[in-house]
Amino acid sequence: MSDVITIDLPDTIWHPRETNPLADEERAFARLLPELLRTHPEQFVAVYQGG
């Protein structure tokens, strides 16, 4: 004799957020932009690992 166990699973499955390093840097640049425009006018800046 075999016992059968049933489990109700949710309709959606959680997936960890896939990281996009370039998107992270773009968000950091947007966050820093107002200050950068004041402190570094007419200069180039680079944002690395969130500034």
C-alpha positions in Angstrom: 0.0 0.0 0.0 1.4 3.5 -0.9 0.5 6.7 0.7 0.0 9.7 -1.6 0.8 13.2 -0.3 -0.5 16.2 -2.2 0.7 19.7 -1.7 -1.0 22.8 -3.0 1.6 25.1 -4.5 1.1 28.9 -5.1 0.2 30.1 -8.6 3.3 32.2 -8.8 6.9 31.2 -8.0 9.3 33.8 -6.5 12.3 34.5 -8.5 15.3 36.4 -7.0 15.8 39.8 -8.7 18.2 39.4 -11.5 20.9 42.1 -11.1 21.8 44.4 -14.0 25.0 46.3 -13.0 24.6 48.9 -15.7 21.0 49.7 -14.5 22.3 50.0 -11.0 24.9 52.5 -12.1 22.3 54.5 -14.1 20.1 54.7 -11.0 23.1 55.9 -9.0 24.0 58.5 -11.6 20.4 59.8 -11.6 20.4 60.0 -7.8 23.8 61.9 -7.8 23.1 64.1 -10.8 21.8 67.3 -9.0 24.8 67.4 -6.8 27.2 66.6 -9.7 25.8 69.5 -11.7 26.7 71.9 -8.9 30.1 70.4 -8.0 31.4 69.4 -11.4 30.0 71.8 -14.0 31.0 71.2 -17.6 33.1 68.1 -16.5 32.8 64.4 -17.2 32.1 62.1 -14.2 32.2 58.3 -13.8 30.0 56.4 -11.4 31.3 53.1 -10.2 29.6 50.8 -7.8 26.9 53.3 -6.8 29.2 56.3 -6.5 
